[in-house]
């Protein structure tokens, strides 16, 4: 993984010192509330219902074991001994005291971490495929390009005050696991007819109160022009994006209202001014790729006889293998998904003890690296097949081996009214209710692949618009209700879910989900997954069952 140089470390250290001074002046009354709001947002600090919330950057979801231990330390010393994984691969602390935030940032800086640009109207953390570098369907590892983008975006003076927040995602695989079509800019590594690798560039995607799928603005962009073309898009957006209405300020609205052809003309004209001066050299690419070389894999026989015997003799282990692991590009290794969706825990939460333990497991089994995923789980990307049974046993003891990856109980869930000042309705309690209603693992596994996403407000932090089943909390005269959508997707076949009907009362939402699943079980053909059944029969049968 990328290691800071002196310039990186100096920048982060100086930012910590700067924010410490700003915080001290604010607490003394020397800086006003409005002025400090801008400063704290630049450093990932929000004000929520009960306490500030600190969002920590995890660039493209990659963590080292020392960084995970530091997260355990800060959650234990400064928070309530747990952290929350977000859908943007970042990590949040929900209970820090404002006076302690500079100390938290100083501790994070000691292991090459920060909270810069995780909030505010700026270029946010660049995200990517959590399986980058190890998956079978990869065209090229996207992480070196993510890091180049990260360095370009960090404290970019021209884009520090954009009309609205701005997000970039990069995917290097045939299967889009980075949701590139749902970002302000999506970059998809592709090969042209000559066999050269470049980027398909999408623009104008986004979720929230106006979910829109991005459009292709450039089918093939040569690698050396990556930053100049991104710069051109950002300049157009900075000049032409709305600043009079925050709900219409995202680039997706600019693209929708101007049309993709007009947007392409504006960007191409702007690009001509930067194209020649901002080319990335082959040496720059080579230097960055050197940070992401393969770990020292062993030559292993596959299949391993003991591994096969363990699966046969232990049905629980076999189920976990089938659901929580997947094929690796190197023979004898597998990718392991660590579920943060145990039935008795809020989705995406992990305790300080679990963080420390996962760091130890990463050192023992996966070259000291951990990834965070968009679905609020963790990944050990390089586990030997011969180590899987031992790893599984340890994860079971840690309550991190729930065999539910990709199933109905692997829900994406925002904090909702439990923490968020913007929320209209609760999410965590509803997730628990649904888990309890679907507590039969055989039933869950029979349902198969199903993505339920649930948000407590229109900001859509849990991406409910693209859930196979989307649940959105709404407020009706102080009472919590929930809208349901069906048929959404964030992958290659990206789609915005269709609203099922009127909002459902809080005490009926779990029953409604069960009724939807009952229709699916009765209507599916052979091994048809939920999404395909919805596309085949439409929403009417589900609507009839619920209403």
C-alpha positions as CSV (number, residue, x, y, z in Angstrom):
1,X,0.0,0.0,0.0
2,X,1.0,3.6,-0.5
3,X,3.5,4.9,2.1
4,X,3.7,8.6,2.9
5,X,6.8,10.6,1.9
6,X,8.1,13.6,3.9
7,X,5.8,15.9,2.0
8,X,2.7,13.8,2.8
9,X,3.6,13.6,6.5
10,X,4.5,17.3,6.8
11,X,1.2,18.3,5.2
12,X,-0.9,16.1,7.6
13,X,1.1,17.2,10.7
14,X,0.7,20.9,9.8
15,X,-3.0,20.4,9.2
16,X,-3.3,18.9,12.7
17,X,-1.5,21.9,14.3
18,X,-3.6,24.3,12.3
19,X,-6.9,22.7,13.4
20,X,-5.7,22.5,17.0
21,X,-5.2,26.3,17.0
22,X,-8.6,26.8,15.3
23,X,-10.4,24.6,17.8
24,X,-8.7,26.3,20.8
25,X,-9.7,29.7,19.5
26,X,-13.3,28.6,18.9
27,X,-13.6,27.2,22.5
28,X,-12.3,30.5,23.8
29,X,-15.0,32.4,21.8
30,X,-12.5,34.0,19.4
31,X,-14.0,32.3,16.3
32,X,-17.7,32.4,15.6
33,X,-20.0,29.4,15.0
34,X,-20.4,30.0,11.3
35,X,-16.7,30.5,10.7
36,X,-15.7,27.4,12.7
37,X,-18.3,25.3,10.9
38,X,-16.4,25.7,7.6
39,X,-13.1,24.9,9.4
40,X,-14.4,21.8,11.1
41,X,-16.0,20.4,8.0
42,X,-12.6,20.7,6.2
43,X,-11.4,18.3,8.9
44,X,-14.2,15.8,8.8
45,X,-16.1,17.0,11.9
46,X,-19.9,17.2,11.9
47,X,-22.3,18.1,14.7
48,X,-24.9,15.4,15.3
49,X,-27.7,14.9,17.8
50,X,-25.6,13.8,20.8
51,X,-22.0,14.7,20.0
52,X,-19.7,15.6,17.2
53,X,-19.1,13.0,14.6
54,X,-15.6,12.6,13.1
55,X,-15.3,11.0,9.7
56,X,-11.8,9.5,9.1
57,X,-10.5,9.0,5.5
58,X,-9.7,5.5,4.3
59,X,-8.4,6.2,0.8
60,X,-9.9,3.6,-1.6
61,X,-10.7,1.4,1.4
62,X,-7.1,0.2,2.2
63,X,-5.8,-0.1,5.7
64,X,-2.7,-1.6,7.4
65,X,-2.8,-3.5,10.7
66,X,-1.1,-0.6,12.6
67,X,-3.8,1.8,11.3
68,X,-6.5,-0.6,12.5
69,X,-4.9,-0.7,15.9
70,X,-4.8,3.0,16.1
71,X,-8.5,3.2,15.2
72,X,-9.1,0.8,18.1
73,X,-7.0,3.0,20.4
74,X,-8.8,6.3,19.5
75,X,-12.2,4.7,19.8
76,X,-11.3,3.4,23.2
77,X,-9.6,6.5,24.5
78,X,-11.8,9.2,23.0
79,X,-15.1,7.6,22.0
80,X,-17.3,4.8,23.2
81,X,-15.1,1.9,22.1
82,X,-16.5,1.3,18.6
83,X,-16.3,2.7,15.1
84,X,-18.6,2.7,12.2
85,X,-17.8,1.7,8.6
86,X,-19.5,3.9,5.9
87,X,-20.6,3.2,2.4
88,X,-17.7,5.3,1.2
89,X,-15.2,3.0,2.8
90,X,-14.4,5.6,5.5
91,X,-14.7,5.1,9.3
92,X,-16.7,7.3,11.7
93,X,-16.5,8.0,15.4
94,X,-19.9,9.1,16.8
95,X,-19.0,10.3,20.3
96,X,-15.8,12.4,20.4
97,X,-15.6,15.5,22.5
98,X,-14.7,18.6,20.4
99,X,-11.7,19.5,22.7
100,X,-10.2,16.0,22.0
101,X,-10.5,16.0,18.2
102,X,-7.1,17.6,17.6
103,X,-5.5,14.9,19.8
104,X,-7.4,12.2,17.8
105,X,-6.1,13.7,14.6
106,X,-2.5,13.8,16.0
107,X,-2.7,10.2,16.9
108,X,-4.1,9.3,13.4
109,X,-1.3,11.3,11.8
110,X,1.3,9.1,13.5
111,X,0.1,6.2,11.3
112,X,-0.5,8.1,8.1
113,X,-4.2,8.8,8.6
114,X,-6.3,11.9,8.6
115,X,-9.8,13.3,8.2
116,X,-9.0,16.0,5.6
117,X,-11.8,16.5,3.0
118,X,-14.1,13.8,4.3
119,X,-16.9,16.5,4.4
120,X,-17.6,19.9,3.0
121,X,-18.1,21.1,-0.5
122,X,-14.8,19.8,-1.8
123,X,-13.3,16.7,-3.5
124,X,-14.1,13.8,-1.1
125,X,-12.3,10.6,-0.6
126,X,-11.7,8.6,-3.8
127,X,-13.2,5.1,-3.6
128,X,-12.6,1.9,-5.4
129,X,-13.2,-1.8,-5.7
130,X,-12.5,-3.5,-2.3
131,X,-11.2,-6.5,-4.2
132,X,-8.7,-4.5,-6.2
133,X,-5.5,-6.4,-7.1
134,X,-6.8,-9.8,-6.2
135,X,-10.0,-10.5,-8.1
136,X,-10.3,-12.8,-11.1
137,X,-12.0,-10.3,-13.4
138,X,-9.6,-7.4,-13.1
139,X,-8.4,-5.6,-16.2
140,X,-5.8,-3.7,-14.2
141,X,-5.3,-2.7,-10.5
142,X,-7.0,0.7,-10.1
143,X,-5.3,1.6,-6.8
144,X,-2.3,3.4,-8.3
145,X,-4.7,5.6,-10.2
146,X,-6.7,6.2,-7.1
147,X,-3.6,7.3,-5.2
148,X,-2.6,9.7,-8.1
149,X,-6.1,11.2,-7.9
150,X,-5.9,11.4,-4.1
151,X,-2.7,13.4,-4.2
152,X,-4.1,15.7,-6.9
153,X,-7.3,16.3,-5.0
154,X,-5.9,16.9,-1.6
155,X,-6.1,20.6,-0.7
156,X,-6.5,21.5,-4.4
157,X,-6.8,25.3,-4.1
158,X,-9.2,25.8,-7.1
159,X,-11.7,23.2,-5.8
160,X,-11.7,23.9,-2.1
161,X,-15.2,25.6,-2.3
162,X,-17.2,23.8,-5.0
163,X,-20.9,24.4,-5.4
164,X,-21.4,21.1,-3.6
165,X,-19.6,17.9,-2.4
166,X,-17.8,15.9,-5.2
167,X,-17.1,12.2,-5.3
168,X,-14.9,10.1,-7.6
169,X,-14.9,6.3,-7.9
170,X,-12.5,4.1,-9.9
171,X,-13.1,0.5,-11.0
172,X,-10.6,-1.8,-12.7
173,X,-12.7,-5.0,-13.1
174,X,-15.4,-6.3,-15.5
175,X,-17.8,-6.5,-12.5
176,X,-18.3,-2.9,-11.2
177,X,-17.9,-3.2,-7.4
178,X,-17.2,0.5,-7.0
179,X,-20.6,1.9,-8.1
180,X,-18.9,4.1,-10.8
181,X,-22.2,5.0,-12.4
182,X,-23.5,6.6,-9.2
183,X,-20.7,9.1,-8.6
184,X,-20.1,12.6,-9.7
185,X,-17.3,11.1,-11.8
186,X,-16.9,7.4,-12.4
187,X,-13.7,6.0,-14.0
188,X,-13.8,2.5,-15.5
189,X,-10.7,0.9,-16.8
190,X,-11.3,-0.5,-20.2
191,X,-9.3,-1.7,-23.3
192,X,-9.8,-0.1,-26.7
193,X,-9.7,-1.9,-30.0
194,X,-5.8,-1.7,-30.1
195,X,-5.6,-3.5,-26.7
196,X,-4.5,-0.3,-24.9
197,X,-5.9,0.3,-21.4
198,X,-7.5,3.6,-20.6
199,X,-10.6,5.0,-18.9
200,X,-14.3,5.2,-19.7
201,X,-15.3,8.4,-18.0
202,X,-18.8,8.9,-16.6
203,X,-20.2,12.1,-15.2
204,X,-23.3,13.3,-13.4
205,X,-24.2,10.2,-11.3
206,X,-25.3,10.5,-7.7
207,X,-27.9,9.5,-5.1
208,X,-29.5,11.5,-2.3
209,X,-32.9,13.2,-2.9
210,X,-32.4,13.1,-6.7
211,X,-30.9,9.8,-7.7
212,X,-29.4,9.8,-11.2
213,X,-27.2,7.3,-13.1
214,X,-24.1,8.9,-14.6
215,X,-23.6,9.2,-18.4
216,X,-20.6,8.5,-20.5
217,X,-18.8,11.7,-21.3
218,X,-15.7,10.1,-22.9
219,X,-15.7,6.4,-24.0
220,X,-11.9,6.2,-23.9
221,X,-9.4,8.5,-22.2
222,X,-5.7,7.8,-22.5
223,X,-4.1,7.3,-19.1
224,X,-1.6,10.2,-19.5
225,X,-4.6,12.6,-19.7
226,X,-6.3,11.4,-16.5
227,X,-5.7,14.4,-14.4
228,X,-6.1,17.0,-17.1
229,X,-9.5,15.7,-18.1
230,X,-10.7,15.5,-14.5
231,X,-9.5,19.1,-14.0
232,X,-11.5,20.2,-17.0
233,X,-14.7,18.6,-15.6
234,X,-14.1,20.2,-12.2
235,X,-13.5,23.6,-13.8
236,X,-16.7,23.4,-15.8
237,X,-18.7,22.4,-12.7
238,X,-17.0,25.1,-10.6
239,X,-18.0,27.7,-13.1
240,X,-21.5,26.5,-14.1
241,X,-22.8,24.6,-11.1
242,X,-25.6,26.2,-9.2
243,X,-24.7,28.0,-5.9
244,X,-28.1,29.5,-5.2
245,X,-29.8,26.2,-4.2
246,X,-27.9,23.4,-2.5
247,X,-30.5,20.8,-3.7
248,X,-29.7,21.7,-7.3
249,X,-25.9,22.3,-6.8
250,X,-24.6,18.8,-7.6
251,X,-23.0,18.2,-11.0
252,X,-25.7,15.6,-11.7
253,X,-28.2,18.5,-12.0
254,X,-25.9,20.5,-14.3
255,X,-25.6,17.4,-16.6
256,X,-29.3,16.7,-16.5
257,X,-30.3,20.3,-17.2
258,X,-27.6,21.1,-19.9
259,X,-27.6,17.6,-21.5
260,X,-24.6,15.3,-21.8
261,X,-23.7,16.7,-25.3
262,X,-23.4,20.3,-24.1
263,X,-21.5,19.1,-21.0
264,X,-19.1,17.3,-23.3
265,X,-18.5,20.4,-25.4
266,X,-17.8,22.5,-22.4
267,X,-15.4,20.0,-21.0
268,X,-13.6,19.4,-24.3
269,X,-13.1,23.2,-24.7
270,X,-11.7,23.5,-21.2
271,X,-9.6,20.4,-21.6
272,X,-7.6,22.0,-24.5
273,X,-6.3,24.5,-22.0
274,X,-4.8,21.9,-19.6
275,X,-4.2,18.9,-21.8
276,X,-0.6,19.6,-22.8
277,X,0.6,20.8,-19.4
278,X,-0.8,18.1,-17.1
279,X,0.2,14.9,-18.8
280,X,1.2,12.1,-16.4
281,X,4.5,10.5,-17.4
282,X,5.2,6.8,-17.6
283,X,7.7,7.2,-14.8
284,X,5.0,8.7,-12.6
285,X,2.8,5.7,-13.2
286,X,5.7,3.3,-12.6
287,X,6.6,5.0,-9.4
288,X,3.0,4.8,-8.1
289,X,2.5,1.2,-9.2
290,X,5.6,0.2,-7.2
291,X,3.6,1.0,-4.1
292,X,1.1,-1.7,-5.0
293,X,3.2,-4.7,-5.8
294,X,1.9,-8.2,-5.0
295,X,2.8,-9.6,-1.5
296,X,5.1,-12.6,-1.3
297,X,2.6,-15.3,-2.2
298,X,3.5,-19.0,-1.8
299,X,3.2,-21.6,-4.4
300,X,0.3,-23.7,-3.1
301,X,-1.5,-26.8,-4.3
302,X,-5.2,-26.5,-4.9
303,X,-7.5,-28.0,-3.8
304,X,-6.1,-28.8,-0.4
305,X,-7.3,-32.1,1.0
306,X,-7.6,-30.9,4.6
307,X,-9.6,-27.9,3.4
308,X,-12.0,-30.2,1.5
309,X,-12.3,-32.4,4.6
310,X,-13.1,-29.5,6.9
311,X,-15.9,-28.4,4.6
312,X,-17.4,-31.9,4.5
313,X,-17.1,-32.4,8.2
314,X,-18.4,-29.0,9.3
315,X,-21.5,-27.6,7.6
316,X,-21.3,-24.2,9.3
317,X,-17.7,-23.8,8.0
318,X,-18.9,-24.9,4.5
319,X,-21.7,-22.3,4.5
320,X,-19.3,-19.6,5.6
321,X,-16.9,-20.5,2.8
322,X,-19.7,-20.4,0.2
323,X,-21.1,-17.0,1.3
324,X,-18.2,-15.1,2.9
325,X,-15.2,-16.1,0.7
326,X,-14.6,-16.0,-3.0
327,X,-12.0,-16.9,-5.6
328,X,-8.5,-15.3,-5.6
329,X,-6.4,-14.7,-8.7
330,X,-3.5,-16.7,-7.1
331,X,-4.0,-20.5,-6.8
332,X,-4.3,-21.7,-3.2
333,X,-5.6,-18.3,-1.8
334,X,-9.1,-16.9,-1.2
335,X,-10.7,-13.6,-0.5
336,X,-12.4,-13.4,2.9
337,X,-15.3,-11.0,3.7
338,X,-15.6,-10.2,7.5
339,X,-19.2,-9.6,8.2
340,X,-20.1,-6.6,10.4
341,X,-23.7,-7.6,10.2
342,X,-24.1,-9.9,13.3
343,X,-27.8,-10.1,14.3
344,X,-27.2,-8.4,17.7
345,X,-25.0,-5.5,16.4
346,X,-25.8,-2.3,14.4
347,X,-24.8,-2.8,10.7
348,X,-21.3,-1.6,10.0
349,X,-20.2,-1.2,13.7
350,X,-17.0,-2.7,15.0
351,X,-15.7,-2.6,18.6
352,X,-12.3,-1.6,19.7
353,X,-11.5,-5.2,20.7
354,X,-12.7,-6.5,17.3
355,X,-10.5,-3.9,15.6
356,X,-7.5,-5.0,17.5
357,X,-8.3,-8.7,16.9
358,X,-8.8,-8.1,13.1
359,X,-5.4,-6.3,13.0
360,X,-3.8,-9.4,14.6
361,X,-5.6,-11.7,12.1
362,X,-4.5,-9.6,9.2
363,X,-0.9,-9.9,10.3
364,X,-1.2,-13.6,10.8
365,X,-3.2,-14.5,7.7
366,X,-3.3,-11.6,5.1
367,X,0.1,-9.8,4.9
368,X,-1.1,-7.1,7.4
369,X,-3.6,-5.5,5.1
370,X,-7.4,-5.0,5.5
371,X,-9.9,-3.4,3.2
372,X,-13.3,-1.7,4.0
373,X,-16.1,-2.3,1.6
374,X,-19.1,-0.3,0.3
375,X,-21.5,-2.6,2.1
376,X,-20.0,-1.8,5.5
377,X,-17.9,-4.9,5.9
378,X,-14.2,-5.7,6.0
379,X,-12.1,-7.8,3.7
380,X,-8.9,-9.9,4.2
381,X,-7.8,-10.2,0.6
382,X,-5.0,-12.8,0.7
383,X,-5.8,-15.8,2.9
384,X,-4.3,-19.2,2.2
385,X,-6.8,-21.9,1.7
386,X,-5.1,-24.0,4.3
387,X,-5.6,-21.2,6.9
388,X,-9.3,-20.7,6.3
389,X,-10.6,-23.1,8.9
390,X,-8.4,-21.6,11.6
391,X,-9.3,-18.1,10.6
392,X,-13.0,-19.0,10.6
393,X,-12.9,-20.4,14.1
394,X,-11.3,-17.2,15.4
395,X,-13.8,-15.0,13.6
396,X,-16.7,-17.0,15.1
397,X,-15.4,-16.2,18.6
398,X,-15.3,-12.6,17.7
399,X,-18.9,-12.6,16.3
400,X,-17.4,-11.6,12.9
401,X,-18.3,-14.8,11.0
402,X,-22.0,-14.4,10.3
403,X,-22.5,-16.2,7.0
404,X,-24.6,-13.6,5.3
405,X,-22.5,-11.7,2.7
406,X,-24.8,-10.6,-0.1
407,X,-27.9,-11.9,1.6
408,X,-31.0,-10.1,3.1
409,X,-29.3,-9.6,6.5
410,X,-26.2,-8.1,5.0
411,X,-28.0,-4.7,5.1
412,X,-26.5,-1.3,4.4
413,X,-27.9,0.9,7.1
414,X,-27.2,4.6,8.1
415,X,-27.3,5.6,11.8
416,X,-30.7,7.3,11.4
417,X,-32.2,9.1,14.3
418,X,-29.9,7.3,16.8
419,X,-27.2,9.8,15.9
420,X,-27.8,11.9,12.8
421,X,-29.3,15.4,13.1
422,X,-30.6,15.2,9.6
423,X,-32.6,12.0,9.9
424,X,-36.3,11.7,9.7
425,X,-36.6,8.2,11.0
426,X,-34.7,5.4,12.8
427,X,-32.7,2.8,10.8
428,X,-30.8,0.7,13.3
429,X,-33.8,-0.5,15.2
430,X,-35.6,-1.4,12.0
431,X,-32.6,-3.4,10.8
432,X,-32.6,-5.3,14.0
433,X,-36.4,-6.1,13.6
434,X,-35.8,-7.4,10.1
435,X,-32.9,-9.5,11.2
436,X,-35.0,-11.0,13.9
437,X,-37.8,-11.7,11.5
438,X,-35.4,-13.4,9.1
439,X,-33.4,-15.3,11.8
440,X,-33.6,-18.6,10.1
441,X,-30.3,-19.0,8.2
442,X,-31.7,-21.7,6.0
443,X,-34.4,-19.3,4.8
444,X,-31.9,-16.5,4.3
445,X,-29.6,-18.7,2.2
446,X,-32.6,-20.0,0.2
447,X,-33.5,-16.5,-0.7
448,X,-30.0,-16.0,-2.0
449,X,-28.5,-12.7,-3.3
450,X,-30.5,-9.8,-2.0
451,X,-29.3,-6.3,-1.1
452,X,-31.4,-4.3,1.3
453,X,-30.4,-0.7,1.8
454,X,-32.0,1.6,4.4
455,X,-31.6,5.3,5.0
456,X,-33.1,7.6,7.6
457,X,-33.5,10.6,5.3
458,X,-33.4,11.8,1.7
459,X,-29.7,12.3,1.8
460,X,-29.5,8.6,1.2
461,X,-26.2,7.8,2.9
462,X,-27.2,4.1,2.8
463,X,-27.9,4.2,-0.9
464,X,-31.5,3.1,-0.6
465,X,-32.3,4.2,-4.1
466,X,-30.1,1.4,-5.6
467,X,-31.0,-1.3,-3.1
468,X,-32.7,-4.4,-4.5
469,X,-35.1,-3.5,-1.7
470,X,-34.7,0.2,-0.7
471,X,-36.2,1.6,2.6
472,X,-36.3,5.3,3.2
473,X,-37.4,6.9,6.4
474,X,-39.7,9.9,6.1
475,X,-41.4,12.1,8.7
476,X,-45.2,12.6,8.7
477,X,-46.1,15.2,11.3
478,X,-43.5,13.9,13.7
479,X,-44.2,10.2,13.1
480,X,-41.8,7.8,11.4
481,X,-42.9,6.2,8.1
482,X,-40.9,4.3,5.5
483,X,-41.1,4.4,1.7
484,X,-40.1,1.2,-0.2
485,X,-38.5,0.9,-3.6
486,X,-37.7,-2.3,-5.6
487,X,-35.3,-3.2,-8.3
488,X,-32.4,-0.9,-7.7
489,X,-28.8,-1.8,-8.4
490,X,-25.4,-0.2,-8.0
491,X,-23.4,-2.6,-10.2
492,X,-23.0,-3.0,-14.0
493,X,-26.8,-3.0,-14.5
494,X,-27.2,0.2,-12.4
495,X,-30.8,1.2,-11.8
496,X,-32.8,3.4,-9.6
497,X,-35.5,1.4,-7.7
498,X,-39.2,1.9,-8.4
499,X,-41.4,3.2,-5.6
500,X,-43.8,0.5,-4.4
501,X,-46.5,2.7,-3.2
502,X,-47.4,4.9,-0.2
503,X,-45.1,5.0,2.8
504,X,-45.6,2.2,5.4
505,X,-46.0,2.8,9.1
506,X,-43.0,2.0,11.4
507,X,-44.8,-0.9,13.0
508,X,-45.5,-2.4,9.5
509,X,-42.2,-2.1,7.7
510,X,-40.7,-5.4,8.8
511,X,-44.0,-7.2,7.9
512,X,-43.9,-5.5,4.5
513,X,-40.3,-6.8,3.8
514,X,-41.4,-10.3,4.7
515,X,-44.4,-10.0,2.4
516,X,-42.1,-8.9,-0.5
517,X,-39.9,-11.9,0.1
518,X,-42.8,-14.2,0.2
519,X,-43.9,-13.0,-3.2
520,X,-40.4,-13.6,-4.5
521,X,-40.2,-17.1,-3.1
522,X,-43.6,-18.0,-4.8
523,X,-42.9,-16.3,-8.1
524,X,-39.2,-17.0,-8.8
525,X,-38.2,-19.5,-11.5
526,X,-35.5,-22.0,-10.8
527,X,-32.5,-20.3,-9.2
528,X,-33.6,-16.8,-10.3
529,X,-32.3,-14.1,-8.0
530,X,-34.6,-11.5,-6.5
531,X,-33.5,-8.7,-8.8
532,X,-34.3,-10.8,-11.9
533,X,-37.7,-11.7,-10.6
534,X,-38.6,-8.1,-10.0
535,X,-37.5,-7.2,-13.5
536,X,-39.5,-10.1,-15.0
537,X,-42.8,-9.7,-13.1
538,X,-42.7,-6.0,-12.3
539,X,-43.6,-4.4,-9.0
540,X,-47.4,-5.0,-9.1
541,X,-47.5,-8.4,-7.4
542,X,-45.3,-7.1,-4.6
543,X,-47.5,-4.0,-4.3
544,X,-50.6,-6.1,-4.1
545,X,-49.1,-8.2,-1.3
546,X,-48.0,-5.2,0.8
547,X,-51.0,-3.0,0.4
